[in-house]
Amino acid sequence: METKRYRDIVRKASINGDYMIIGVEHQSTLDKNMIIRILNYDAQLYINQVERGKEVYPVGTFVFYTGDKEWTYPKSLKESLKVPPEMEDYINDWKLPVLELQNMDPQILKSKRLKEVVEIRQSMLEGDYEKLRTNRMISVENYKMASILTHTDIKEEDLPEGDEINMCKAMDQLFQRFENQGIEKGEAIGIEKTLKDVNLWDEKDKKYSTYSLGMKQKLGIAQVLMEDPTVMIFDEPFNGIDEESKKKIRKLLKKLKDKIIIIATHEKEDIERLTNVTYEIKEGKIIQKK
């Protein structure tokens, strides 16, 4: 049984013939309210079991913490609350098992499955990928769990048929997906920054057919900036653009010291503010250079 509601990982497991539900949360930052979140997750799993009318299994959750700082927040509900001493016996507690992966020794783990997942995650934290490229078979489930703990989007086409995968192949796929997601995220951040630079971010969801002349001009400038060529050529780039955006784009272009920027314009202000070399052209011939 697998449930992907709220949780990173939820599994129904058999321990010495007795079933229970185990949840795993991946946490990369400190969260003082983590105990409340875990209580909510676990309580919801109990409620779901009761509503289905089937046997109710015990629920336990582990937090795999991968942050740089030591976990210093409460690991139980009572620690997070100010409970009057006289009410201590009447307030139920809830535990928060936090496993700090960065400091954990995988060799002490009895579970081969957990050991493999911890080794993969630690190596990724350290940036030491080569030692993971070993020619041995690992469980596909472990591979999927490692991808969840690294927030890596593994697609079904990445997974082989059967229950095992060669670890060397698995790691190559995992790292490639991890790298691709970083590139995609970087590109998304670059698009957002560039559209904000030309004052077009608030219009990003509008159809191009509804854009005004000035908005189309700004989009064209943003496209050139995103492609980042050595030579940029603009033909009347500020035609139809509002004054506030003009000032912002001029300031942006003046920062591009390592680029050759050619601007064709009739606007004297553009010439004076942006250029260090000016050519005046008449009837197709250069008649003056400043």
LOKOLMI-252136 format. One record per residue (C-alpha): residue in one letter; chain; z, x, y. Coordinates in steps of 0.25 Angstrom, whole numbers, plus 5000, padded with zeros to 4 digits. Layout:
BEGIN
R   rolo   lodo     zz     xx     yy
R      A      A      Z      X      Y
...
% end
This chain:
BEGIN
R   rolo   lodo     zz     xx     yy
R      M      A   5000   5000   5000
R      E      A   4996   5005   5014
R      T      A   5000   4999   5027
R      K      A   4995   5004   5040
R      R      A   5002   4995   5050
R      Y      A   5009   5003   5061
R      R      A   5011   5015   5052
R      D      A   5004   5028   5050
R      I      A   5006   5027   5034
R      V      A   5013   5017   5025
R      R      A   5013   5018   5010
R      K      A   5020   5011   4999
R      A      A   5026   5022   4989
R      S      A   5032   5022   4976
R      I      A   5045   5031   4975
R      N      A   5050   5032   4961
R      G      A   5044   5018   4958
R      D      A   5050   5012   4970
R      Y      A   5041   5007   4981
R      M      A   5043   5009   4996
R      I      A   5034   5009   5009
R      I      A   5033   5023   5016
R      G      A   5028   5024   5030
R      V      A   5024   5037   5037
R      E      A   5023   5038   5052
R      H      A   5016   5050   5059
R      Q      A   5023   5053   5072
R      S      A   5018   5064   5081
R      T      A   5027   5062   5093
R      L      A   5042   5059   5095
R      D      A   5046   5044   5095
R      K      A   5060   5040   5098
R      N      A   5056   5026   5093
R      M      A   5051   5030   5080
R      I      A   5062   5024   5072
R      I      A   5060   5010   5078
R      R      A   5045   5011   5075
R      I      A   5048   5015   5061
R      L      A   5058   5004   5059
R      N      A   5048   4994   5064
R      Y      A   5037   5000   5054
R      D      A   5046   4999   5042
R      A      A   5052   4985   5046
R      Q      A   5038   4980   5047
R      L      A   5034   4985   5033
R      Y      A   5047   4978   5028
R      I      A   5043   4965   5035
R      N      A   5028   4966   5029
R      Q      A   5034   4968   5015
R      V      A   5043   4955   5016
R      E      A   5031   4947   5022
R      R      A   5022   4951   5011
R      G      A   5033   4945   5001
R      K      A   5033   4957   4992
R      E      A   5043   4967   4988
R      V      A   5049   4975   5000
R      Y      A   5048   4990   4998
R      P      A   5057   5000   5007
R      V      A   5050   5006   5019
R      G      A   5052   5020   5024
R      T      A   5045   5027   5035
R      F      A   5043   5042   5038
R      V      A   5039   5048   5051
R      F      A   5030   5060   5050
R      Y      A   5033   5067   5063
R      T      A   5023   5078   5068
R      G      A   5027   5081   5082
R      D      A   5030   5094   5088
R      K      A   5044   5091   5092
R      E      A   5056   5088   5083
R      W      A   5059   5073   5080
R      T      A   5072   5070   5088
R      Y      A   5071   5055   5089
R      P      A   5080   5046   5080
R      K      A   5077   5045   5066
R      S      A   5085   5032   5063
R      L      A   5086   5019   5071
R      K      A   5101   5021   5074
R      E      A   5099   5034   5080
R      S      A   5089   5028   5090
R      L      A   5099   5017   5094
R      K      A   5113   5016   5100
R      V      A   5121   5009   5090
R      P      A   5135   5005   5093
R      P      A   5144   5012   5083
R      E      A   5150   4999   5079
R      M      A   5136   4993   5075
R      E      A   5132   5006   5068
R      D      A   5134   4999   5054
R      Y      A   5126   4987   5058
R      I      A   5113   4993   5063
R      N      A   5103   4996   5053
R      D      A   5096   5010   5053
R      W      A   5082   5015   5051
R      K      A   5078   5029   5048
R      L      A   5067   5037   5053
R      P      A   5062   5048   5043
R      V      A   5055   5058   5052
R      L      A   5047   5069   5045
R      E      A   5044   5080   5054
R      L      A   5031   5086   5048
R      Q      A   5030   5098   5057
R      N      A   5043   5104   5051
R      M      A   5042   5098   5037
R      D      A   5041   5107   5025
R      P      A   5030   5100   5016
R      Q      A   5035   5108   5004
R      I      A   5048   5100   5003
R      L      A   5041   5087   5002
R      K      A   5040   5082   4988
R      S      A   5029   5072   4990
R      K      A   5015   5079   4989
R      R      A   5009   5069   4997
R      L      A   5018   5070   5009
R      K      A   5018   5086   5007
R      E      A   5003   5086   5009
R      V      A   5003   5077   5021
R      V      A   5014   5085   5028
R      E      A   5006   5098   5025
R      I      A   4993   5092   5031
R      R      A   5000   5087   5043
R      Q      A   5008   5100   5046
R      S      A   4996   5108   5045
R      M      A   4989   5099   5055
R      L      A   5001   5101   5064
R      E      A   5000   5116   5063
R      G      A   4985   5116   5064
R      D      A   4984   5124   5050
R      Y      A   4973   5116   5043
R      E      A   4968   5127   5034
R      K      A   4980   5127   5024
R      L      A   4977   5112   5022
R      R      A   4963   5115   5017
R      T      A   4967   5118   5003
R      N      A   4959   5114   4991
R      R      A   4968   5103   4985
R      M      A   4968   5088   4983
R      I      A   4977   5079   4992
R      S      A   4979   5064   4991
R      V      A   4970   5056   5000
R      E      A   4982   5048   5005
R      N      A   4988   5061   5010
R      Y      A   4976   5065   5017
R      K      A   4976   5051   5024
R      M      A   4991   5052   5027
R      A      A   4988   5066   5034
R      S      A   4977   5060   5042
R      I      A   4987   5049   5047
R      L      A   4998   5059   5050
R      T      A   4987   5067   5059
R      H      A   4982   5054   5065
R      T      A   4968   5058   5059
R      D      A   4958   5047   5056
R      I      A   4954   5049   5042
R      K      A   4942   5040   5039
R      E      A   4939   5034   5025
R      E      A   4927   5042   5024
R      D      A   4935   5055   5024
R      L      A   4943   5051   5012
R      P      A   4938   5054   4998
R      E      A   4938   5044   4986
R      G      A   4950   5046   4977
R      D      A   4964   5050   4980
R      E      A   4963   5065   4983
R      I      A   4955   5074   4993
R      N      A   4953   5089   4994
R      M      A   4963   5094   5004
R      C      A   4953   5104   5010
R      K      A   4943   5092   5012
R      A      A   4954   5083   5017
R      M      A   4959   5092   5028
R      D      A   4945   5096   5033
R      Q      A   4943   5081   5034
R      L      A   4956   5078   5041
R      F      A   4955   5090   5051
R      Q      A   4940   5085   5054
R      R      A   4945   5071   5057
R      F      A   4957   5076   5065
R      E      A   4947   5085   5073
R      N      A   4937   5074   5075
R      Q      A   4948   5065   5080
R      G      A   4953   5075   5090
R      I      A   4939   5077   5095
R      E      A   4937   5062   5096
R      K      A   4950   5060   5104
R      G      A   4946   5072   5113
R      E      A   4933   5065   5116
R      A      A   4940   5052   5119
R      I      A   4950   5059   5128
R      G      A   4938   5066   5135
R      I      A   4931   5053   5137
R      E      A   4943   5046   5143
R      K      A   4945   5058   5153
R      T      A   4931   5059   5157
R      L      A   4930   5044   5160
R      K      A   4943   5044   5168
R      D      A   4937   5056   5176
R      V      A   4926   5048   5181
R      N      A   4934   5035   5183
R      L      A   4927   5028   5172
R      W      A   4939   5027   5161
R      D      A   4943   5012   5166
R      E      A   4928   5008   5163
R      K      A   4926   5014   5150
R      D      A   4926   5001   5142
R      K      A   4916   4994   5151
R      K      A   4901   4993   5146
R      Y      A   4892   5003   5152
R      S      A   4883   4992   5156
R      T      A   4894   4987   5166
R      Y      A   4896   5000   5172
R      S      A   4892   5002   5187
R      L      A   4883   5013   5192
R      G      A   4896   5021   5196
R      M      A   4902   5019   5182
R      K      A   4889   5024   5175
R      Q      A   4889   5036   5184
R      K      A   4903   5039   5180
R      L      A   4900   5037   5165
R      G      A   4888   5047   5166
R      I      A   4897   5057   5173
R      A      A   4908   5056   5162
R      Q      A   4897   5057   5151
R      V      A   4893   5071   5157
R      L      A   4907   5076   5158
R      M      A   4910   5072   5144
R      E      A   4898   5080   5139
R      D      A   4903   5092   5147
R      P      A   4889   5099   5149
R      T      A   4888   5112   5156
R      V      A   4878   5106   5166
R      M      A   4881   5092   5172
R      I      A   4870   5085   5180
R      F      A   4873   5072   5188
R      D      A   4863   5064   5196
R      E      A   4870   5056   5207
R      P      A   4883   5056   5199
R      F      A   4892   5048   5209
R      N      A   4882   5037   5211
R      G      A   4890   5024   5211
R      I      A   4903   5030   5208
R      D      A   4915   5026   5216
R      E      A   4922   5037   5226
R      E      A   4934   5038   5218
R      S      A   4926   5042   5205
R      K      A   4917   5051   5213
R      K      A   4929   5059   5218
R      K      A   4935   5060   5204
R      I      A   4921   5064   5197
R      R      A   4918   5074   5208
R      K      A   4932   5081   5206
R      L      A   4929   5081   5191
R      L      A   4915   5088   5192
R      K      A   4920   5098   5202
R      K      A   4930   5103   5191
R      L      A   4919   5106   5181
R      K      A   4917   5120   5186
R      D      A   4910   5125   5173
R      K      A   4899   5115   5174
R      I      A   4886   5115   5181
R      I      A   4885   5101   5188
R      I      A   4872   5096   5194
R      I      A   4873   5084   5203
R      A      A   4861   5077   5209
R      T      A   4866   5068   5221
R      H      A   4863   5063   5235
R      E      A   4878   5062   5238
R      K      A   4882   5073   5248
R      E      A   4897   5072   5244
R      D      A   4894   5075   5230
R      I      A   4886   5087   5234
R      E      A   4897   5092   5243
R      R      A   4909   5090   5234
R      L      A   4903   5094   5220
R      T      A   4892   5104   5222
R      N      A   4893   5119   5224
R      V      A   4878   5121   5224
R      T      A   4869   5110   5230
R      Y      A   4854   5109   5229
R      E      A   4846   5099   5238
R      I      A   4833   5094   5232
R      K      A   4822   5087   5240
R      E      A   4809   5082   5233
R      G      A   4813   5090   5220
R      K      A   4815   5103   5227
R      I      A   4828   5111   5231
R      I      A   4828   5112   5246
R      Q      A   4842   5117   5248
R      K      A   4853   5124   5240
R      K      A   4868   5124   5245
% end
